[in-house]
Amino acid sequence: MPVLLFLVLLVVTFAVVWVITTPSRKENELGKRLAGLDRSSVSADQEVGPDILKREVYSDLPVVNAILGRLKLAADIDALIKQANSSWTVGRVVFGALAILFVVGVLSATWFHSVPIGIVLGLVAANIPYISLRIQRSARLTKFATVLPDAIDLMGRALRAGHAVTAAIEMVAREIPDPVGMEFRRVFEEQNFGIPLREALLHLAQRVPVPDLHFLVTAMLVQKETGGNLAEVLDKAGAVIRERSRLLGQLRIYTAQGRMTGWILGLLPFIVFGLMNFLNPGYARIMIEDPMGRKAIWLGLGLMAIGVWMIRKIVDIKV
């Protein structure tokens, strides 16, 4: 037991030190730029061809980066990190999940005196980094949808004042707070690099999966193809988005009780099970070791999953 506790503490210590000391993605990009400037100033006779291709970096370790580059799951996690605007890397997320899996699995197996329970709880806890990114992504997209109508109004006023579409996008990037300003700033920068407006807007819709933004991009692209008054189109799009946001707010108020019921029914059994075993270690050992007890556990988990799914379907009203 002391040796096992020492190994767990050792893994946790190394994981914390690695997370704290590993530079972020922005720091790595800054270091590469400084290194490139240093190489270019060493000698005027040396011809160093800059790498202008955009490459995805999934990990700071070349070997791990090469392995993750071949996995589709790494690309999905990288897209989630970008949508959450997090400084994490795919390698850090994977390493953190493995570390949590090992630590929670060992502690749970030791506490419940059951290896299968330790494996199951370790796999559940390993999703903590992914869930954290999902929460950050959801909060960022919610803020984006809240600020988007103000950006549409600003674009409409800029077009009425005689500005071009690119100038209106620049005004949004400069005046509207993040995350809307950040994303429109990227659209403006892509325009400066020569990317057509259609492609830049499609990239924006791909980076930010918000239905209201997709509606705006579609309206702008249709107007660009068919012609018409873009300022009027933006006014109507902004009015529709504001009304839709108001209706969604009302629905969230009406379904708050159902969502709270789902959270309570889903978490309460696990909280009570954990507290009972904490106060009396080994209390549930007979249920875990007995074949009928294990069947009852799986049956209960299945029924709980069905109940949570039904509650989500009831409160998830599409607008």
N, C-alpha and C positions, 0 to 999 in steps of 0.2 A: 504493500500500500504506500509506504513512503517513497519508494522508487517511482511508482506511477504518478504520485502527486508532484514529484520533482520534474518528471518529463512533461507533464501538463504545464507547469509553471514556466519551464524552459521554452516550450513552444509559444506560449502566450507572450513571454518577454521578447523573444525574437520577432514575433509578428508585430508587436507594438513599436519596437525600435525600427523595423523595416518600413512601417507605414509612416512614421514620423520623419525619418531621414531620407526617404525617397523623394526626389524632386518632382514637382507637379509637371503637367504637360506644358504649361506656359513657361515654366522655368527651363525645361528642356529645349523648347523652341528658341528662347532667348539665348541660351548657351550655344546652340547651333549657329545662330546669327552672328554672335560675337566671335565664334571660332572661324566662321567664314570670312569675317572682316579681318581677322588676324592673319589668315592664310593669304588673303589678297594683298596685304601690306608687307609681306615678308620679302618678296622680290618681284620686281616689275617684269622680269624676263620669264618667270614661270607662268604658264597659262593654266589656270584652274577653271575648268568648266563648271559653272554653278548648276546644281540639280534643280530645275524649275518644275519638276513633276511633283504633284501632291501625292505623298505616300502616307498610308494609314499606319500608325505606330500603336500596336496593341500592348507592348510591354517594353520596358527599358532594357531587358535582357535579350540579346539577339536570338538566342536559341528558342526562348519562349515565344518571342515575337514571330519567328518563322513557323512554329507549330500552330500558334493561334491564327496566323494568317490563312491557314488552310481550312479552318473550321467556320461553317456558316453561323454557328452560335456566337462566335467572337464578333462577327459583323453585327449581329442583332444587339449584343450587349454594347458595342461601340455606338450604335445609333441611339440606344437608350441613354447612354452617358451624355451624348451631344444634346439630345432633347432636354435632359435634366440640367444642362449647363454645369456639369460637375467636373472637378479637376482630377477625378479618378481615371485610371487606365483599366483596360480589360484585364491585364495581368494582375493588377492589384485587386480587382473584384474576384477573380478566380482564386488567387492565393488566399484572400480573406475568407472566402467560402470554404476552402479546404481546411484552413486553420480552425474555423468555427466548427466544422464537421468533426474534426479530430477531438477538439477539446470537449465539446458538448457530448459527443458520443462516448468518450471515455468516462467522463463524470457521471453521465446518466446510467451507463452500464454498471459502474461501481455503486451508485446510489440504489438503483432498483434491483441489483444483482441479476441482471438479465441482459445478455448481449443483443438480442433482437430489439428490445426496447431502446437500448443505447443507439443502435444504428438508425432506427426510425426517428428518434428525437434529434439525432445529429443531422440527418438529412433535412428535417424540417427547419432546424436552426441555421443550416447552411444557406437558406434563402434570404437571410437577413440583409446582406448587401444588395441583392436584387430588389427586395421590397423597399429598402431605403431609396434606391434610385427611382423606383416607380412613384414613391411619395413625392420626391423632389420634382420629378417630371410632371406629375399631376398638379402640384402647386404652381409650377412655372406656366403651364398651359392655361390654368385657370386665371392667373394674373394677366396672361397675354389676351385671353378672350375678354377680360374686363376692360383693358386699356384700348383694345382695338377700335371701338367706336370713336374715341377721341382722335385717333390717327386718321380715320376715314373723314371725319369732319375737317381736320386740318388740310388733308389733301384736296377736299372739295373747295375750301376757301382759297387755297393756293392756285388752283386751276381757274377759278373765277377772277383772280387778280392778274391773270395772264401768264402764269408760270407754266413751263413744260412739265410733262409727267415726271421726268427724271429730277427736275428741281423740286417738285412736290415730294417725291420720295426722300430727297436729301433733307428737306425741312422736317419730315416725320422722324428721320434718323437723328436729327439734331435737337428737336424740341420734345419729342415724346420719350418718357422714361423707358428703361429696359423692363421686360425683354422685347417689347415691340420695337423700340429704337435700335436695339442691337441687330435684330433680324433685318429691318429695313436698311440699316447701314450696310449690311452685307450685300443686299440687293443693289444698292447704289455703287458699291465697290465693284461688283461683278459687271455692272454697266460700264464703269470706267475702264475695265479690262477688255471690253469689246464683246461681252456676251450679250446677245439680243435680249430685249425686254421680256419677251415671251419665255425664254429659257430661265431667266433670272427669277421671274415670278413662279414658274413651275418648281424651281429649286426651293423657293421660300415655302411653297405649299407642301413640299416633301419633307422639309426640315421641321415644320411646325404642323402636326396633325390636328388642327383645330377646325371643326366644320365651318365656323363663321369665316375664317380666313380662306378656306376653299371656296366658299360662296363668293367672297370678294374677288379672288383671283379669277374665277370663272367669269364673273361680270366684266372685269377689266379686259380679259382676253376676247370675250365676245364683242365688246365695244370696239376693240382694236381691229377686229376682222370686219365688222359690219359698219362701223362708223357711228356717229351720234355725239351727243353732249355727255362727255365723261363726268363732268361735275354733277349733272343731274342723276346719272347712274350711281355715283358714289353716295349721293344724298338718299336715294331710295334704298341702296344696300345698307347704309348706316341705320336707317329707320327700321328695316327688317331685322337687323342684328340686335338692335336695342330692344325691340318688342320680343324677340326670341329669348334674349337674356332675362327679361322681366318675367316671362312665362316660366322659364326654367327655375328662377328663384322661387316663384310661388309653388311649383311642384316639389322642390326640395323641402319647403316648409310643410307641405301636406304629407309628404312621405317620411318626415323625420322620425316619427314614432315607429314606423315599420323598420327603418334602418337601425334604429337603436335596439329594437327587439331582436333583430338578427345578430347584432354584435353581442348582446347579452347571452342569447341562447347558444351562440357559437363558442364563446370564451369561458362561460361560467363552469361547464363540466371540467375543463382542463385546469382552471384555477383551483377548484375544489379538490380535484385529484392530486394536484401538486402540494397544496397545503396539508392535506391529510397525510401524505407520505413524508412531508417535511417534519410534521409534529410526531409522527410515529413511523420511522423508517421501516420498510418491509411490510407495511400494512396491506398493500395490494399484491404481495408476492403470490398468494394463493390464486388470485385471479389470473395472474400472468403465467404461472406454471401449470395450472390446470387446463386441460384441453377445452372444456366447456367455457371456462373463463375467457380464454383467448377468442373463442368464437363469439362470445357475448361482446367483447371489446370491438371486434371487427364489425359486428352487426350494428352496434351503437354508433361507431364512426360513420358507417354507410348511411344510416338513417339521419344523422346530423348533417352530413353533406347534402343529402336530398332536401332537408328542411331549409338549410341556408340557401341552396340554389332556388328553391321555390320562393323564398322571401325576396331574393334579389330580382327574380322575374316580376314579382308583384310591384316592387317599388321602382323598377327601372322603366320609366315611361319615356318613350321616344317622342321627340318634338321635331 
